[in-house]
Structures are given as C-alpha cells and as structure tokens.
Amino acid sequence: MEKYIGLIIIVLLLIIQNRYTLHIYQHLAEQHPEQWKKLSQNSLDGTPYANLAESFKDGFFSTINDPKVVRYQKFKTLNLLLIAMITLASLLRGFLI
C-alpha cells in the first residue's frame, strides 16, 4: 500500500485541479460572457474550453486582473510543480531502493 501513496496523492491533486478549473470556467463565463462566447465558437465543434489555454497565454484573459484568475493560475502552477516533485521522488525512490 505504501507504494501507491504518491499515486493516490497525484490523483487527488488532479481531481482538485479539475474541480477548480471548472469553477474558474464558470466564473469567467459569468463575468465575461462576450469573450466566453467568442471562445466557445470553435470551428472544430469542440468545447468552449478548447481555446481557453491560449487565451490565458496570449489572449483576453491574460490581460484581465481578476483576483480569482490570478489565484487560479498560481494554484495551477503550484499544483503541477507538486505533482512533478511527487513523481520525481517516486521514481528516485523506486530506482535507488
């Protein structure tokens, strides 16, 4: 069971990130409906979330100073860093022990 603790923590972190991501998408759709509508018009008939990552990098949502968006971006970065550290520690433990 000890071998799977890292995997369980990673899965829990991904679930938390997914829930927070859905929450921030809902917030953005409520606060900026026009921009959200533009993002949801995808030529490939995809979801409205398809273009959001690009909008966070270079688009409209990268220019707003919404505290929830800033907190989400910091959380996402920290969460992915934590997942990478747990993965690296698990790999090192597996190869060194």
Secondary structure as GFF3:
##gff-version 3
##sequence-region A 1 97
A	DSSP	three_ten_helix	2	4	.	.	.	ID=ss1
A	DSSP	alpha_helix	5	31	.	.	.	ID=ss2
A	DSSP	alpha_helix	33	40	.	.	.	ID=ss3
A	DSSP	alpha_helix	52	57	.	.	.	ID=ss4
A	DSSP	three_ten_helix	60	62	.	.	.	ID=ss5
A	DSSP	alpha_helix	67	96	.	.	.	ID=ss6
###
